[in-house]
Amino acid sequence: MKPEIKAKDSMGNGTVMESSTSIEIKLDDLSGGEVVELLEEHLADMYATSPAESVHALDLDGLKSPEITFFSAWKDNQLLGCVAIKELDAQHAELKSMRTSQFARKSGVASQLLQHVIDTATVRQYQTISLETGSEDYFKPARNLYEKFGFGYCEPFADYVLDPHSQFMSIELR
């Protein structure tokens, strides 16, 4: 059985789903050591997998920008993963910094984080969510997840340019 989310909406209000295996997805101010460590691991993996000029993951300061909302997922005070949503304009958001901790991989946490971003974007009335991910095999599980949720491949968006190490995806929201 997949755990249920005990989530916070885009304004930080609780929308609790009771379950003994609940996951809490909450707004995060990026001040906790566990979150910082997970983000450092994320950046290290991006630089180990892709050429530096093709790494578009944001560092801690970048994630603290006012147009970015950062979420972390927890169970019993243990960090499971994180994700951010960046407002590009009033109708378009970008998925950023999607990461699941090593021990939480293949447990459904990434799906729940992605659904939370889609729900948040819907509440905010964005029409499109776009993302950039790597083209290497390392990123295939992520691309499969995005495809499962209805993301399709697209041209570069915002300030991105064509790059053989990048894949661009988007989904139109209803």
C-alpha positions as CSV (number, residue, x, y, z in Angstrom):
1,M,0.0,0.0,0.0
2,K,1.3,3.4,-0.9
3,P,1.4,5.9,1.9
4,E,-1.0,8.8,1.8
5,I,0.1,12.4,2.0
6,K,-0.6,14.7,4.8
7,A,-0.1,17.8,2.7
8,K,0.0,21.6,3.0
9,D,-1.7,23.6,0.3
10,S,0.1,26.4,-1.6
11,M,-0.7,28.8,1.2
12,G,0.6,26.4,3.9
13,N,-2.8,25.3,5.2
14,G,-3.1,21.7,6.2
15,T,-5.1,19.3,4.1
16,V,-4.7,16.2,6.3
17,M,-5.4,12.7,5.1
18,E,-5.3,10.3,8.0
19,S,-3.1,7.3,7.7
20,S,-0.7,5.5,9.9
21,T,1.9,5.7,7.1
22,S,1.2,9.3,6.1
23,I,3.8,11.5,4.5
24,E,3.8,15.2,5.2
25,I,4.6,17.6,2.4
26,K,5.2,21.0,3.7
27,L,6.5,24.4,2.7
28,D,10.2,24.6,3.6
29,D,12.4,27.6,4.3
30,L,15.6,25.7,3.4
31,S,17.1,26.1,6.8
32,G,17.1,22.5,7.9
33,G,20.4,20.6,7.8
34,E,18.7,17.5,6.3
35,V,17.3,19.5,3.4
36,V,20.5,21.3,2.7
37,E,22.4,17.9,2.7
38,L,19.9,16.5,0.2
39,L,20.2,19.5,-2.1
40,E,24.0,19.3,-1.9
41,E,23.8,15.6,-2.9
42,H,21.4,16.6,-5.7
43,L,23.9,19.2,-7.1
44,A,26.8,16.8,-6.7
45,D,25.0,14.1,-8.8
46,M,24.0,16.7,-11.4
47,Y,27.7,17.8,-11.8
48,A,28.9,14.2,-11.8
49,T,26.4,13.2,-14.5
50,S,26.3,16.2,-16.9
51,P,28.8,18.8,-18.1
52,A,28.9,21.9,-15.9
53,E,27.4,24.1,-18.7
54,S,24.4,21.7,-18.9
55,V,23.6,21.7,-15.2
56,H,20.5,23.8,-14.5
57,A,19.9,22.7,-10.9
58,L,19.7,25.6,-8.5
59,D,21.9,26.0,-5.4
60,L,20.5,27.0,-2.0
61,D,20.6,30.7,-2.7
62,G,18.8,30.2,-6.1
63,L,16.1,28.2,-4.4
64,K,15.5,31.0,-1.9
65,S,14.4,33.4,-4.7
66,P,10.9,34.9,-4.2
67,E,9.5,33.3,-7.3
68,I,10.3,29.8,-6.0
69,T,8.2,27.8,-3.5
70,F,10.1,24.9,-2.0
71,F,8.5,21.8,-0.5
72,S,9.9,18.9,1.5
73,A,8.4,15.5,2.2
74,W,8.7,13.9,5.7
75,K,7.7,10.8,7.5
76,D,8.3,10.5,11.3
77,N,10.8,13.4,11.2
78,Q,12.8,11.7,8.4
79,L,13.3,13.6,5.1
80,L,12.0,11.7,2.1
81,G,12.4,14.2,-0.7
82,C,12.0,17.7,-2.0
83,V,10.7,19.6,-4.9
84,A,10.3,23.3,-5.9
85,I,8.0,25.2,-8.2
86,K,9.2,28.4,-9.9
87,E,6.8,30.9,-11.3
88,L,7.9,32.0,-14.7
89,D,4.8,34.1,-15.3
90,A,1.2,34.2,-14.1
91,Q,0.3,31.2,-16.3
92,H,3.6,29.2,-16.5
93,A,5.6,27.4,-13.7
94,E,8.7,25.4,-13.8
95,L,9.4,22.2,-11.8
96,K,12.8,22.5,-10.1
97,S,15.0,20.4,-7.7
98,M,12.9,17.2,-7.6
99,R,14.9,14.8,-5.4
100,T,14.1,11.7,-3.4
101,S,16.4,10.6,-0.6
102,Q,18.3,7.3,-1.2
103,F,16.3,5.2,1.2
104,A,13.0,6.5,-0.1
105,R,13.5,5.7,-3.8
106,K,10.9,3.5,-5.6
107,S,8.5,4.0,-2.7
108,G,6.1,6.4,-4.4
109,V,7.5,9.6,-2.8
110,A,8.5,11.1,-6.1
111,S,5.0,10.5,-7.5
112,Q,3.4,12.2,-4.4
113,L,5.8,15.2,-4.7
114,L,5.0,15.6,-8.4
115,Q,1.2,15.4,-7.7
116,H,1.6,18.0,-5.0
117,V,3.3,20.3,-7.5
118,I,0.6,19.7,-10.0
119,D,-2.1,20.4,-7.3
120,T,-0.3,23.6,-6.2
121,A,0.0,24.8,-9.8
122,T,-3.7,24.1,-10.4
123,V,-4.6,26.1,-7.2
124,R,-2.4,29.0,-8.4
125,Q,-4.2,28.8,-11.8
126,Y,-1.1,28.1,-13.9
127,Q,-1.9,26.8,-17.3
128,T,1.5,25.0,-17.9
129,I,4.2,23.4,-15.9
130,S,7.5,22.8,-17.7
131,L,10.8,21.2,-16.7
132,E,14.3,20.5,-17.8
133,T,15.9,17.2,-17.1
134,G,19.0,15.4,-18.3
135,S,19.1,13.3,-21.5
136,E,21.5,10.7,-20.0
137,D,20.4,7.3,-18.9
138,Y,20.8,8.4,-15.3
139,F,17.7,10.6,-15.8
140,K,15.5,7.9,-17.5
141,P,13.5,7.0,-14.3
142,A,12.7,10.7,-13.9
143,R,11.6,11.1,-17.5
144,N,9.5,8.0,-17.1
145,L,7.8,9.4,-14.1
146,Y,7.0,12.7,-15.9
147,E,5.6,10.8,-18.9
148,K,3.4,8.8,-16.5
149,F,1.9,12.0,-15.2
150,G,1.2,13.3,-18.7
151,F,4.3,15.5,-19.4
152,G,5.3,15.6,-23.0
153,Y,8.5,16.6,-24.7
154,C,8.7,20.2,-25.9
155,E,11.1,22.8,-27.1
156,P,13.3,24.8,-24.7
157,F,11.3,27.3,-22.6
158,A,12.1,30.4,-20.6
159,D,15.9,31.1,-20.9
160,Y,16.9,27.5,-21.9
161,V,18.5,26.7,-25.2
162,L,18.8,23.5,-27.1
163,D,21.4,21.3,-25.4
164,P,22.2,17.6,-26.2
165,H,22.4,16.9,-22.5
166,S,18.9,18.3,-21.7
167,Q,15.3,17.2,-22.3
168,F,12.5,19.6,-22.0
169,M,9.0,18.6,-21.0
170,S,5.7,20.3,-20.2
171,I,2.1,19.5,-19.2
172,E,-1.0,21.6,-19.8
173,L,-3.2,21.9,-16.8
174,R,-7.0,21.9,-16.9
